[in-house]
Amino acid sequence: MYRIITLVMYGCKTLSLQLNEDYKLRAFEIMVLRKMFGPKREEVTGWWSKLCNEELCDLYDSPNIISVMKSRKA
């Protein structure tokens, strides 16, 4: 499984995040997770649907990008 955090962590010690950049990083992480895990198929109906954000975070057991960046800055 790919590590999203390693793609974004270059230079994180000098980067100061603003609130809108937090949202952009989180959106990037969710976008990459959607590409990695793809849609889910409903067992009863057979329809395909997108995974919600909570399901994606449950499947990807690593902490989110923002919390890792903040912990590495300290």
Biotite code that builds the C-alpha atoms (Angstrom):
import biotite.structure as struc

atoms = struc.array([
    struc.Atom([0.000, 0.000, 0.000], chain_id="A", res_id=1, res_name="MET", atom_name="CA", element="C"),
    struc.Atom([1.278, 3.425, -0.887], chain_id="A", res_id=2, res_name="TYR", atom_name="CA", element="C"),
    struc.Atom([2.026, 5.968, 1.809], chain_id="A", res_id=3, res_name="ARG", atom_name="CA", element="C"),
    struc.Atom([0.410, 9.303, 1.047], chain_id="A", res_id=4, res_name="ILE", atom_name="CA", element="C"),
    struc.Atom([2.284, 11.012, 3.839], chain_id="A", res_id=5, res_name="ILE", atom_name="CA", element="C"),
    struc.Atom([5.693, 10.446, 2.256], chain_id="A", res_id=6, res_name="THR", atom_name="CA", element="C"),
    struc.Atom([4.541, 12.303, -0.865], chain_id="A", res_id=7, res_name="LEU", atom_name="CA", element="C"),
    struc.Atom([3.647, 15.447, 1.038], chain_id="A", res_id=8, res_name="VAL", atom_name="CA", element="C"),
    struc.Atom([6.099, 15.536, 3.939], chain_id="A", res_id=9, res_name="MET", atom_name="CA", element="C"),
    struc.Atom([9.065, 17.001, 2.075], chain_id="A", res_id=10, res_name="TYR", atom_name="CA", element="C"),
    struc.Atom([9.865, 20.313, 3.730], chain_id="A", res_id=11, res_name="GLY", atom_name="CA", element="C"),
    struc.Atom([7.103, 20.155, 6.327], chain_id="A", res_id=12, res_name="CYS", atom_name="CA", element="C"),
    struc.Atom([9.313, 21.496, 9.119], chain_id="A", res_id=13, res_name="LYS", atom_name="CA", element="C"),
    struc.Atom([9.528, 24.897, 7.466], chain_id="A", res_id=14, res_name="THR", atom_name="CA", element="C"),
    struc.Atom([5.981, 25.059, 6.123], chain_id="A", res_id=15, res_name="LEU", atom_name="CA", element="C"),
    struc.Atom([3.450, 27.029, 8.127], chain_id="A", res_id=16, res_name="SER", atom_name="CA", element="C"),
    struc.Atom([-0.090, 25.933, 7.372], chain_id="A", res_id=17, res_name="LEU", atom_name="CA", element="C"),
    struc.Atom([-3.050, 28.244, 7.242], chain_id="A", res_id=18, res_name="GLN", atom_name="CA", element="C"),
    struc.Atom([-6.602, 27.036, 7.660], chain_id="A", res_id=19, res_name="LEU", atom_name="CA", element="C"),
    struc.Atom([-7.424, 27.005, 3.940], chain_id="A", res_id=20, res_name="ASN", atom_name="CA", element="C"),
    struc.Atom([-4.241, 25.023, 3.251], chain_id="A", res_id=21, res_name="GLU", atom_name="CA", element="C"),
    struc.Atom([-5.317, 22.467, 5.869], chain_id="A", res_id=22, res_name="ASP", atom_name="CA", element="C"),
    struc.Atom([-8.531, 21.951, 3.930], chain_id="A", res_id=23, res_name="TYR", atom_name="CA", element="C"),
    struc.Atom([-6.661, 21.639, 0.648], chain_id="A", res_id=24, res_name="LYS", atom_name="CA", element="C"),
    struc.Atom([-4.267, 19.028, 2.053], chain_id="A", res_id=25, res_name="LEU", atom_name="CA", element="C"),
    struc.Atom([-7.134, 17.054, 3.548], chain_id="A", res_id=26, res_name="ARG", atom_name="CA", element="C"),
    struc.Atom([-9.024, 17.202, 0.240], chain_id="A", res_id=27, res_name="ALA", atom_name="CA", element="C"),
    struc.Atom([-5.899, 15.987, -1.578], chain_id="A", res_id=28, res_name="PHE", atom_name="CA", element="C"),
    struc.Atom([-5.575, 13.081, 0.846], chain_id="A", res_id=29, res_name="GLU", atom_name="CA", element="C"),
    struc.Atom([-9.223, 12.075, 0.383], chain_id="A", res_id=30, res_name="ILE", atom_name="CA", element="C"),
    struc.Atom([-8.863, 12.333, -3.403], chain_id="A", res_id=31, res_name="MET", atom_name="CA", element="C"),
    struc.Atom([-5.853, 10.004, -3.390], chain_id="A", res_id=32, res_name="VAL", atom_name="CA", element="C"),
    struc.Atom([-7.638, 7.545, -1.075], chain_id="A", res_id=33, res_name="LEU", atom_name="CA", element="C"),
    struc.Atom([-10.652, 7.494, -3.409], chain_id="A", res_id=34, res_name="ARG", atom_name="CA", element="C"),
    struc.Atom([-8.346, 6.626, -6.321], chain_id="A", res_id=35, res_name="LYS", atom_name="CA", element="C"),
    struc.Atom([-6.613, 3.908, -4.286], chain_id="A", res_id=36, res_name="MET", atom_name="CA", element="C"),
    struc.Atom([-9.695, 2.160, -2.898], chain_id="A", res_id=37, res_name="PHE", atom_name="CA", element="C"),
    struc.Atom([-12.183, 2.908, -5.668], chain_id="A", res_id=38, res_name="GLY", atom_name="CA", element="C"),
    struc.Atom([-15.955, 2.577, -5.393], chain_id="A", res_id=39, res_name="PRO", atom_name="CA", element="C"),
    struc.Atom([-17.853, -0.012, -3.370], chain_id="A", res_id=40, res_name="LYS", atom_name="CA", element="C"),
    struc.Atom([-20.546, -2.315, -4.630], chain_id="A", res_id=41, res_name="ARG", atom_name="CA", element="C"),
    struc.Atom([-23.779, -2.643, -2.723], chain_id="A", res_id=42, res_name="GLU", atom_name="CA", element="C"),
    struc.Atom([-24.415, -6.312, -1.980], chain_id="A", res_id=43, res_name="GLU", atom_name="CA", element="C"),
    struc.Atom([-28.201, -6.152, -2.186], chain_id="A", res_id=44, res_name="VAL", atom_name="CA", element="C"),
    struc.Atom([-28.736, -3.958, -5.236], chain_id="A", res_id=45, res_name="THR", atom_name="CA", element="C"),
    struc.Atom([-25.430, -4.446, -7.067], chain_id="A", res_id=46, res_name="GLY", atom_name="CA", element="C"),
    struc.Atom([-25.044, -0.686, -7.588], chain_id="A", res_id=47, res_name="TRP", atom_name="CA", element="C"),
    struc.Atom([-21.665, 1.027, -7.356], chain_id="A", res_id=48, res_name="TRP", atom_name="CA", element="C"),
    struc.Atom([-21.222, 4.024, -5.066], chain_id="A", res_id=49, res_name="SER", atom_name="CA", element="C"),
    struc.Atom([-18.420, 6.182, -3.701], chain_id="A", res_id=50, res_name="LYS", atom_name="CA", element="C"),
    struc.Atom([-17.012, 5.464, -0.271], chain_id="A", res_id=51, res_name="LEU", atom_name="CA", element="C"),
    struc.Atom([-17.726, 8.203, 2.252], chain_id="A", res_id=52, res_name="CYS", atom_name="CA", element="C"),
    struc.Atom([-14.809, 9.945, 3.978], chain_id="A", res_id=53, res_name="ASN", atom_name="CA", element="C"),
    struc.Atom([-15.203, 7.995, 7.219], chain_id="A", res_id=54, res_name="GLU", atom_name="CA", element="C"),
    struc.Atom([-15.083, 4.677, 5.357], chain_id="A", res_id=55, res_name="GLU", atom_name="CA", element="C"),
    struc.Atom([-11.949, 5.781, 3.513], chain_id="A", res_id=56, res_name="LEU", atom_name="CA", element="C"),
    struc.Atom([-10.243, 6.765, 6.764], chain_id="A", res_id=57, res_name="CYS", atom_name="CA", element="C"),
    struc.Atom([-11.193, 3.408, 8.296], chain_id="A", res_id=58, res_name="ASP", atom_name="CA", element="C"),
    struc.Atom([-9.700, 1.534, 5.349], chain_id="A", res_id=59, res_name="LEU", atom_name="CA", element="C"),
    struc.Atom([-6.493, 3.563, 5.447], chain_id="A", res_id=60, res_name="TYR", atom_name="CA", element="C"),
    struc.Atom([-5.219, 3.035, 8.972], chain_id="A", res_id=61, res_name="ASP", atom_name="CA", element="C"),
    struc.Atom([-2.541, 5.733, 8.876], chain_id="A", res_id=62, res_name="SER", atom_name="CA", element="C"),
    struc.Atom([-3.125, 9.129, 10.567], chain_id="A", res_id=63, res_name="PRO", atom_name="CA", element="C"),
    struc.Atom([-4.139, 12.057, 8.388], chain_id="A", res_id=64, res_name="ASN", atom_name="CA", element="C"),
    struc.Atom([-1.573, 14.371, 6.796], chain_id="A", res_id=65, res_name="ILE", atom_name="CA", element="C"),
    struc.Atom([-2.322, 17.430, 8.900], chain_id="A", res_id=66, res_name="ILE", atom_name="CA", element="C"),
    struc.Atom([-1.842, 15.727, 12.266], chain_id="A", res_id=67, res_name="SER", atom_name="CA", element="C"),
    struc.Atom([1.435, 14.173, 11.121], chain_id="A", res_id=68, res_name="VAL", atom_name="CA", element="C"),
    struc.Atom([2.759, 17.496, 9.849], chain_id="A", res_id=69, res_name="MET", atom_name="CA", element="C"),
    struc.Atom([1.862, 19.254, 13.090], chain_id="A", res_id=70, res_name="LYS", atom_name="CA", element="C"),
    struc.Atom([3.485, 16.527, 15.183], chain_id="A", res_id=71, res_name="SER", atom_name="CA", element="C"),
    struc.Atom([6.712, 16.654, 13.149], chain_id="A", res_id=72, res_name="ARG", atom_name="CA", element="C"),
    struc.Atom([6.947, 20.418, 13.483], chain_id="A", res_id=73, res_name="LYS", atom_name="CA", element="C"),
    struc.Atom([7.020, 20.297, 17.273], chain_id="A", res_id=74, res_name="ALA", atom_name="CA", element="C"),
])
